[in-house]
Amino acid sequence: MSELAINGGEKVITKPFPDVGDISGRYLGQEEKELLIEVINSGHLNRVGGTKVSQFEKEFAERYGVRHAIASSSGTAALHIALGALALNPGDEVITTTITDMGTVIAILLCNAIPIFADVDPLTCNIDPESIEGKITEKTRVIIPVHLFGQPSNMDPIIEISKRHNLYIVEDCCQAHLAEYKGEMVGTMGDIGCFSFQQSKQITTGDGGMTIMNDDELAERSRLFSDKGWPRTNNGQRDHLFLGPNYRMTELQGAVGIAQIRKIDSIVQKRRETAQFLTNLIKNIEGVNPPKIIEGAIHSWWNYSFTINEELLKVSSRDFQNALNAEGIPFHVGYIPNPIFSYEVIKSRKTYGTSHCPWDCPQARQNIQYKKEDYPNTMKAIEKVFVMNWNEGITYDNSRDIGNGLEKVAAYFQKRIRALPKRN
């Protein structure tokens, strides 16, 4: 057996992987260029009076089979628009997950609502429906399940809980374009679905977002909320009906979005094929566990994840990661280093000046605390789940190299175990 690279042996992989940060990991090309040239030649870059953003919204809504799609400047904006459409009051509570991007929580705090965190499945890192039930109070208005890494959350029990307690569901689909749960596409099972087009997502406009729904009233309020509460069809009379930010997408982003939504099926299919190829390899490696895919889920692979059997291999996940990284394989343990409530903005309530709102708002339930010991599965997930960005540029050869590296590292620790003196 070859020596591990961390011990001075040769690396399995010497070339960088395709990356979403450059063209190696992105399906960007002539289609995007031609549409961008149309915008530049028109001289009209703003969505108001333009055509590209409206066309992008139309094609996105058609792909997801919904009545309405509202484009915006980011996935965070898409989530804020969703909660803005629900007209939350200060002190209202929104239940979401401990493991997500900060954009999920920013949207809640910008409504002066309070994030309440449920625990997660320790293998998928998605929100645990059983944990949601115990977090509901008289202040709860919304559940935000995050479809993390491209895998849908376990939606059936979440929908059942929402109906029983009369709660809205806003799906955070920012990492899960085209993912499905029991034949339903993410973003279409709750009241509102939110997507991101940030650089690393399955399709990208650099930054950008989309909020989708079927309800006409929610759609109208979403459109107004994203554009300063301005009813632009009001017979030319300018008015601002309620407080709303400016989250308009530009025509340049819309042009790229049109080209990308027309490629989304091939992009996600490529990710699925290479991810499945790697999973088939991992299934044959003793001590390495392939991703947990819940029943009825069709993954769309923003990240690839796996775990190891630390007890069997007699190695910590961190030490296994170090050995993998030395082989040129860029997996790391934990999507985020700590539960999201450990970030300074939440821990020290650094929101609106020195007010500590929304937690200290008079309308809020008092003395809300977030403690790591209350989230045992979150801590397991952060300390045990290996993650790596997945993209459409990754080839079968890349997947095979990863599989070879995993097998090499796992075999080393298995051999080391066999070399240990046996106890009498």
C-alpha positions, 0 to 999 in steps of 0.5 A, a space after each residue: 500500500 502506498 504511504 499517505 501523503 501526510 506522512 510523506 507519500 505521493 498525493 492521489 490528486 495533484 491538479 485542482 478540482 473544477 471550481 464554481 469560482 471560475 469557468 472550470 465549474 460553471 456552464 457559462 458561455 455564448 448564450 449568456 454573452 449574447 443576451 448580455 450584449 442585447 442588454 448593453 446594446 439597448 442601453 437599458 440596464 434597470 428592470 423597470 421598463 426592461 424585458 429580461 428580468 420579466 422574461 427570467 421570472 416567467 421562465 423560472 415560474 414555468 419550470 417550477 409550475 407556479 403562478 408567480 416568481 419575483 426576482 431580486 438581488 440575492 437569496 437573502 433578499 428573496 427570503 426577506 421578500 417572503 417574510 415581508 409578504 407575510 407582514 410579520 409583527 415585531 416579536 413574532 417567532 420564526 422556527 428554522 435550523 441551526 445549520 444554514 447560511 446567515 441569509 436565512 436568519 438575516 431575513 428574520 431579523 430584518 422583520 424584527 422577528 425572532 429566530 427560534 432554532 430547531 435541531 437537525 438530523 445529524 447526517 443530513 444536517 436538515 431540520 428535524 421535524 420532531 424538534 420543531 414541535 417543541 419550539 412552537 409558542 403562541 408567538 410562532 408564525 412561520 417555519 423555514 425548512 432549509 433544503 441544505 446541500 441540495 437535499 429536501 427536508 423531510 416535508 411531510 411531517 413539517 407540513 402536517 405540523 404547520 397545518 395543525 398549528 396554522 403556520 406558514 411555511 417558507 422553503 429556503 431552497 437557496 442550495 437546492 434548485 430542482 431538488 424533489 421530495 416525493 414527486 414535488 419540487 422544492 419551493 412548491 410544497 410550502 406557501 412560498 419558496 426562495 432561491 439564490 443565484 449566488 456564484 456557487 449555486 446550481 445556476 448563477 447570476 453572480 448574485 440574485 434571488 427568486 421568490 415563488 408562490 401560487 397565492 395571488 395576494 402574497 405575490 402582489 405583496 411580494 412584488 410591492 415589498 421588493 420595490 419600495 412598496 411602489 404600485 407602479 401600475 397605479 395610473 402613473 400616480 406615485 405612492 408607497 403603500 408600506 415600508 419595503 426595500 429596493 431589491 430589484 434585479 438588474 437587466 444584466 442579471 436577468 439576461 444571465 438568468 434566462 440563459 441559466 434557467 434554460 440550462 438548469 436541467 443539464 447542470 443538475 443532471 451532470 451533478 447527479 451523475 457524478 455524485 451518484 458515481 462517487 456514492 457507488 464507489 464509497 459504498 465499497 469502502 469499509 469505514 466510509 458512509 455515503 450520504 444519507 438520502 431520505 425516503 422520497 428525496 431527489 438530491 440536486 448536489 450543491 454540496 457532497 457529504 459523507 461520514 466515517 465510522 470513527 469507532 471502526 477506523 479508530 480515527 477522529 473525523 478531523 484527523 481523517 480530514 487532514 489525511 484527505 486534504 494532504 491527498 489533494 481532496 478538499 473535503 472539510 468537516 462541518 458546513 459551518 464551524 458552530 451553530 448559527 446562533 453562535 455568530 456574534 450578531 446573534 450571540 451579542 444581539 448586535 442588530 439595531 444600534 444598542 437596542 438588542 431588538 428584536 429580542 428586547 422589543 416589548 412585543 417579544 417573548 422574554 429571555 429567549 436563550 440559545 445553548 449548544 447543549 440543547 442541540 446535540 444533533 447539531 453538534 454531532 453534524 458540525 463535528 462529523 459530517 464531511 462536505 465539499 462543494 459539488 459542481 457541473 464541472 466535476 467529471 467521472 475521473 474527478 469522482 474516481 480520484 476522490 474515491 481512490 483517495 478515500 479508499 487509500 486513507 481508509 485502508 491506511 487506518 484499517 491496516 494500522 488497526 490490524 497492526 495493533 497488538 491484540 488484547 488478551 
